[in-house]
Amino acid sequence: MQPSKNSPGALLASFISPNKNKPRLLLVTGPRGSGKTLWCMDLVGRAHARGLNLCGLISPSIFLNDKKVGIGLKDLQTGEQHRLAYRKGDEEGDIQTQDWQMVAETMEWGNSVLENIEPRDLFILDEVGPFELEHGIGLVAGLNVIDTAKGFSCVVVIRSSLIEKACARWGWAEVLDLSAEADP
């Protein structure tokens, strides 16, 4: 099996440009379950192995007995992690979605992390969704980081349903559609 040209390892070298005056923005998209967060976690591991300085947030799934029961929110710079969401009906949450109950305190913490971002080799935000792009809530401080990114490249996870809106906002972005990576 030949590795994909869009694998985290293949993209890392080309994406982290020595030209700091021309940072790049990669929007990683795909349907639910396509591996967007796993792709980002692989990228994080490879970037750390190369000695790159990372900043941003990643949202790893939380499993119990092979069942996804929650979503975490992890600061890539410090490693600190908090519970972002519970499966709807399992616990109390502040903001409800179709499937999840989001924890407002964790979103506030995440925004604080994002508001204090300083230029690094790579910024990753997993994910920007309808809260941020359509309702102006959630991890909105991340939008400002992306809008004003100078001196560092960004990788941002975007839901497939929002990719057109994201491309309209960030016209310079490149798109990596993980659904196109799946074998037929």
HULINJO-V548651 format. One line per field, one symbol per residue. burial: 1 if it has 9 or more other ideal C-beta (glycine too) atoms within 8 Angstrom, else 0. A space follows every 50 residues. Layout:
BEGIN
burial->???
END
This chain:
BEGIN
burial->00000011011100111000001111111100010110111111011100 01011111111100000011111111100001111111000010101001 11100110111111001001111111111111100001111111110010 0111111111011011100100101111100000
END
